[in-house]
Amino acid sequence: MPRTITTTVYEFEELDDDAKQNAIESHNLARAGEGSPWEHEWRDTLNTAIQALDLEHRNWYLETESLTPRDRAVGELEGVRAWKWLHNNDVPEVIGEIGSCPFTGYCGDESFLEPLRTFLRRPEAGTDLDQLFRECLQSWARDWEADDEYQRSEEVVSGLLVDECVEFTKDGERV
């Protein structure tokens, strides 16, 4: 025999703190298999940097990844010699000014380029190009991880749930 169940629904802002936390955790858990919210943009930055700077990417595991110039001898150039090689190969022109996001227009470009720009302003003796591009990769990976963490933060998810007018039960379960 059919029966009717009445459920009161709430907007995110109407939930108590425990229910809000449950809603945020459920949202993040549901998105866990989707990857990072801006994953494609972050990966586009790396792929475009590899092409623009004629690099070779080895190992897709972040702990052991490395980027090196395709010409292995170039990767061993250090300090001022590395700086001169970068200038002779128009790298400052390719990477543009700070804030220009020259590869994709996404902020990940700047994350990747920060160590390179720092080196171009003041080359350090003992720093070779292999090490410099590894630092670029680490900077990029660190900032992507921080961005991903921020995108899953209470602040961002709460705003998203409010903006999307998602409805919940009293316990914070999506209706």
C-alpha positions as CSV (number, residue, x, y, z in Angstrom):
1,M,0.0,0.0,0.0
2,P,1.5,3.4,-1.0
3,R,2.3,5.9,1.7
4,T,3.5,9.5,1.7
5,I,6.6,10.6,3.5
6,T,7.1,14.3,4.1
7,T,10.6,15.6,4.3
8,T,11.6,19.1,5.3
9,V,14.4,20.5,3.1
10,Y,16.9,23.1,4.0
11,E,19.3,25.3,2.2
12,F,22.9,25.1,3.2
13,E,22.8,28.3,5.3
14,E,19.9,26.9,7.3
15,L,21.8,23.8,8.5
16,D,23.5,23.6,11.9
17,D,27.3,23.3,12.0
18,D,27.4,19.5,12.2
19,A,25.0,19.2,9.2
20,K,27.0,21.8,7.2
21,Q,30.2,19.8,7.9
22,N,28.4,16.6,6.7
23,A,27.2,18.3,3.5
24,I,30.8,19.5,2.8
25,E,32.3,16.1,3.4
26,S,29.7,14.4,1.3
27,H,30.3,16.9,-1.5
28,N,34.0,16.3,-1.5
29,L,33.6,12.5,-1.2
30,A,31.3,12.5,-4.3
31,R,33.8,14.5,-6.2
32,A,36.8,12.4,-5.2
33,G,36.8,10.3,-8.3
34,E,36.5,13.3,-10.6
35,G,40.1,14.5,-9.9
36,S,41.1,18.1,-9.2
37,P,38.6,20.8,-10.2
38,W,41.2,22.6,-12.4
39,E,43.2,19.5,-13.4
40,H,43.1,20.1,-17.2
41,E,44.4,23.6,-16.8
42,W,47.3,22.5,-14.6
43,R,48.2,19.7,-17.0
44,D,47.9,22.0,-20.0
45,T,50.5,24.4,-18.3
46,L,53.0,21.6,-17.9
47,N,52.5,20.2,-21.4
48,T,52.8,23.6,-23.0
49,A,55.9,24.4,-20.9
50,I,57.5,21.2,-22.1
51,Q,56.9,22.1,-25.7
52,A,57.8,25.8,-25.4
53,L,61.0,25.1,-23.6
54,D,61.9,21.9,-25.5
55,L,62.0,19.8,-22.4
56,E,61.7,16.1,-21.9
57,H,59.5,14.8,-19.1
58,R,60.6,11.6,-17.3
59,N,58.5,9.7,-14.8
60,W,54.9,10.6,-14.2
61,Y,55.2,10.1,-10.4
62,L,55.4,13.4,-8.7
63,E,58.0,12.2,-6.2
64,T,60.5,11.3,-8.9
65,E,59.5,13.4,-11.9
66,S,62.0,15.3,-13.7
67,L,62.1,17.7,-16.6
68,T,65.3,18.1,-18.5
69,P,66.4,19.7,-21.8
70,R,66.3,17.3,-24.6
71,D,70.0,17.8,-25.2
72,R,71.4,16.1,-22.0
73,A,74.7,18.2,-22.2
74,V,72.6,21.4,-21.9
75,G,71.1,20.1,-18.6
76,E,74.6,20.1,-17.1
77,L,75.2,23.8,-17.7
78,E,75.5,25.7,-14.5
79,G,75.3,29.2,-13.2
80,V,76.3,31.9,-15.6
81,R,76.8,29.4,-18.5
82,A,73.2,28.2,-17.9
83,W,72.0,31.8,-17.8
84,K,73.7,32.6,-21.1
85,W,72.3,29.5,-22.7
86,L,68.8,30.5,-21.6
87,H,69.3,34.0,-23.1
88,N,70.9,32.7,-26.3
89,N,67.8,30.4,-26.8
90,D,65.4,33.3,-26.2
91,V,63.8,31.8,-23.1
92,P,63.2,35.2,-21.5
93,E,61.2,36.2,-24.6
94,V,59.3,32.9,-24.5
95,I,58.3,33.2,-20.9
96,G,57.4,36.9,-20.9
97,E,56.9,39.2,-18.0
98,I,55.8,38.2,-14.5
99,G,52.0,37.8,-14.4
100,S,51.7,37.3,-18.2
101,C,50.8,33.5,-18.0
102,P,52.4,33.0,-21.4
103,F,51.7,29.3,-21.9
104,T,48.0,28.9,-21.3
105,G,46.7,32.0,-19.7
106,Y,46.2,30.0,-16.5
107,C,47.9,30.8,-13.2
108,G,49.7,27.5,-13.3
109,D,52.0,29.0,-15.9
110,E,53.3,31.4,-13.2
111,S,53.7,28.6,-10.7
112,F,55.9,26.8,-13.2
113,L,57.9,29.8,-14.2
114,E,58.7,31.4,-10.9
115,P,62.0,29.5,-10.3
116,L,63.1,30.1,-13.8
117,R,62.4,33.9,-13.6
118,T,64.2,34.0,-10.3
119,F,67.3,32.3,-11.9
120,L,67.2,34.7,-14.9
121,R,67.3,37.7,-12.5
122,R,70.1,36.3,-10.5
123,P,71.8,33.0,-11.6
124,E,73.3,30.9,-8.8
125,A,76.6,29.2,-9.2
126,G,76.2,25.5,-8.9
127,T,72.6,25.5,-10.2
128,D,72.4,23.5,-13.4
129,L,69.5,23.5,-15.9
130,D,68.4,20.0,-14.9
131,Q,68.1,21.2,-11.3
132,L,66.4,24.5,-12.3
133,F,63.7,22.7,-14.4
134,R,63.2,20.2,-11.6
135,E,62.5,23.2,-9.3
136,C,60.0,24.6,-11.9
137,L,58.2,21.2,-11.8
138,Q,58.2,21.1,-8.0
139,S,56.8,24.7,-7.8
140,W,54.1,23.8,-10.3
141,A,53.2,20.6,-8.4
142,R,53.2,22.3,-5.0
143,D,50.9,25.1,-6.2
144,W,48.5,22.6,-8.0
145,E,48.2,20.6,-4.7
146,A,47.6,23.8,-2.8
147,D,44.9,24.9,-5.3
148,D,43.3,21.5,-5.1
149,E,43.2,21.7,-1.3
150,Y,41.7,25.2,-1.5
151,Q,39.0,24.1,-4.0
152,R,37.9,21.4,-1.5
153,S,38.0,23.7,1.5
154,E,35.1,24.5,3.7
155,E,35.0,28.1,2.4
156,V,34.8,27.2,-1.3
157,V,32.5,24.2,-1.0
158,S,30.1,26.2,1.3
159,G,30.0,29.0,-1.3
160,L,29.3,26.5,-4.1
161,L,26.5,24.8,-2.2
162,V,24.9,28.1,-1.5
163,D,25.3,29.4,-5.0
164,E,23.9,26.2,-6.5
165,C,20.9,26.3,-4.1
166,V,21.4,22.7,-3.1
167,E,18.8,21.4,-0.7
168,F,19.5,19.1,2.2
169,T,17.8,17.1,4.9
170,K,18.3,18.3,8.5
171,D,21.4,16.1,8.7
172,G,23.1,17.6,5.7
173,E,22.3,14.9,3.2
174,R,21.5,16.1,-0.3
175,V,17.9,15.8,-1.4
